[in-house]
Amino acid sequence: MEGAARSIERKRCRQVEATASPALLTYPARPIQGGRLELAPPKRGLWFAEPKFNGWRALVHTPSGTLWNRHGGRLTIAACFRDAVEQLRDLADDGLIWADCEALERRHHIARGTLILLDAIPSDPMFTPSYAERRAFLESLRIPLEPFSSGLHAGDEPPLLLTTSRMVCAQDEVLAFYQSLRQSNRQLGAEFFEGVVMKRADAAYPVQLRSPLEECRAMMKHRFIT
């Protein structure tokens, strides 16, 4: 009974917070263009590789369920992600207040209405965890991992999924992951992945409101060349 009461109280508090939309904390991080991965020089230091999804970037304030696009405007298709946003509201109790996501809708037939959680953004400017630390936090939330990078699509995936992320220590590992995503596109029958996004393991999330076009040098994207 006590646990149920606490759950009800947390939901009540979230409903109160949702009555006032917060100010945008940051533009979503914009990786620099890395060109063809086959021609790119090996990166120095420790990096992680994530799939580059074919969707819309969506920054979510989880307590209120407010969504912004990559330009800092309200996401016009926010209503398509109600179920995913409701799951994110519950994760606000675990410390996930600002979520950087990819919204899947309309560009292909796979997983419409799904949000892929890409990163966690600290709401305290004095707290600057590295990507490796943010990833460990996201994995602690036990969100289902997206299956699409393995070429799988059952048609009944949960509305909120966590992106795949691989620590890569050599260029051959990145290339193998890159090529596996191209193969997954063939299995899925859609241009679901556009390439890979590389994130430096020791880098903080680039919180900034100067410009939505400002690029982050600790992140780099390599698109497929068809």
N, C-alpha and C positions, 0 to 999 in steps of 0.2 A: 504493500500500500504506500509506504513511504517513497519507494522508487517511482511509482506511478505519479504521486503528487509532485515530485521534483520535475518529472517529464512535462506534466501539465503546466507547471509554473514557468519552465524554460520556454515552452511554446507561447505562453501568454506574453512573456517578455519580448520574444521575437515579433509578435504581432504589434506590440507597442512600438518597437524600433522601426517596423515597416511602414508606419504611418507617415514618416518623414524621410524622403529620399536623401541620401547623403551626397556630398560633393564627390566628384570623380577624384580618386586618389592618384592615378597615373594613367598614361597611355600604355596600351599593351606593348611589351618589348618587341622591337623590330630588328630581326637579325640582318646582318649585312649580307650582300650577295657574294657567294663564294664561287660562282661559275660551275663548270663541269667538275664533278668530283674526281673523275678519271685524270684530270689535268691539274688538280689542286695539289699544292705541296703538303706534306704531312704537317699536322699541327703539333706545336710544342706543348708539353705539359699534359695534364690529364683532362680528357673531355668525355662527355656523354653524347650519344646519338639518339635522337627521337625521330619518329616519322613526321614528315610534313604532310598534313592532311589537306584534302581539297574541301574546304569549308569556309566559314566566317569566324574571325576572331571575336571572342565575347569575353569581356571583363565583367565579373559578377561580384556584387556586394552581397554576401550570402545572407546576413540577417534580414535585409529588406527585400532580397530577390530582384534588385535592380541590375539591368544588363546594359552595357555600353558596347559599341563597336570599336574597331581599331582607330577610328578618327576621333573618338571621344563623344560621339553622339549616341542617343538611345538606340539600341538594336531594334530595328523595325519588325523583326520576326520573333521577338521575345516570347510571344504567346505560344509559340510552337514548342517551347521547352519547359512547360509548367512542371511536369513530373521531375525532370532533372533538377530544376531550381528548388523544388520542395525537398529533395534529398540533400542539396547543398545547405539549405536552412538548418537541417539537423546537424550538419558538420560544423556549423558555427559554434556549437557548444564544445567542440573539440579543438577550437582555435583556428579554424579555417575561415577567415573573415573576408578576404579578397582572393578570388580565384581567377586565374588566367585559363581560359578554355577555348576549344574549337567547337563551333556549332555546326552540326551536320544537318543540312536541309536544302533540298531543291537542286543542288548541283549534280546529284546522282541519286540512284534509287536505294542506296544502302543506309540503314540506320537513321532514317529521318527522325528528327525530334530528339536526337542524342547529343549530349554535351560530353566532349572528351576533355578531361582535366589535364592541363599541361603543366601548370606551375602554381605555387602558392606565393602570394605577395604580402610581406609583413606590413601591418597597418601602422606600426611604430617606426618612425624614420631613424631612430637610434638603434634599431635591431636589424642587422644586415647579414642574415645567414647566407652561406654559400649555396650554390645549386645542389651540391651533394647533400647538404643538411636539409634543404627544402624537400628534396626527393625522398629522403629517409622519413621525413614527417608525413608526406603524402602516402607513402607505403604503409605507415602505421595506421592510417584511417581505414584500411582494408576495403578499399573501393575495388570492384572487379576490374581486372586488366583487360584492355581492348583486345579482341581476338583477331582483328582484321589483318594485322601484320603477319599472321600465319596463314592468311588466305581463307579464313573461316568467317562465315556469316550465317547464323542460324535463323535470323529473322525475328528473334524475340529477346535481343540483348537488353539489359537494364538501361534506363535512360541516362544514367551517369556512369562513365567509364574512365579509368586512368590510362594515360598514354603509356606505351612501351618506352623504356629508357635503358640504353645499354652503355656501360662503361667500355670505352674502346682505348686500347693502348698502342695500336698499330694501324697504319693506313689500310692494310689488307682486311682488318676487321670491319672498318667503316665501309669499304667497298663491298664486302660480302653482305652486309646489312642492307646497303643501298640496292644491290641487285636483287636481294630477296624481296624487297618491297615492290620492285617492278614485276617480279613473278607473282606476287600476291594480287596485283592489279589484274593480271591475266586470269587468275583463279576466281576473282570476285566479279569479273566481267564489267569493270568500270574503272575510270581514272580516279580511284579513291585516294591514292597517295601521289604527291607531287615531287617527292624527293626526301631528303633528310635535313634535319636541323641539328647543328652541333652546339653544345653548351659547355662552356669551360667550367670544370668542377668547382673551382675556388671562387667563382664570381657571384657577387650579390645581384639581386634583381634590380634592373635600372629604373628606379622610380623617378619619373620626370613629367612635367606638364609644359615643357617648353614648346614641343612640336610633336605631332603624331608621326612625322617623317624622320625623326632622329633615329639613327641606327645604333645598335649596341654591338660593340666590337668583341664582346665576350660570347656572342652568339653568331652563328654563320649558317646560312642555308645553301644547300646544293640541290638544284632542281634537275629533274630528268630532262635530257635533251632528246626529243623524239624526231 
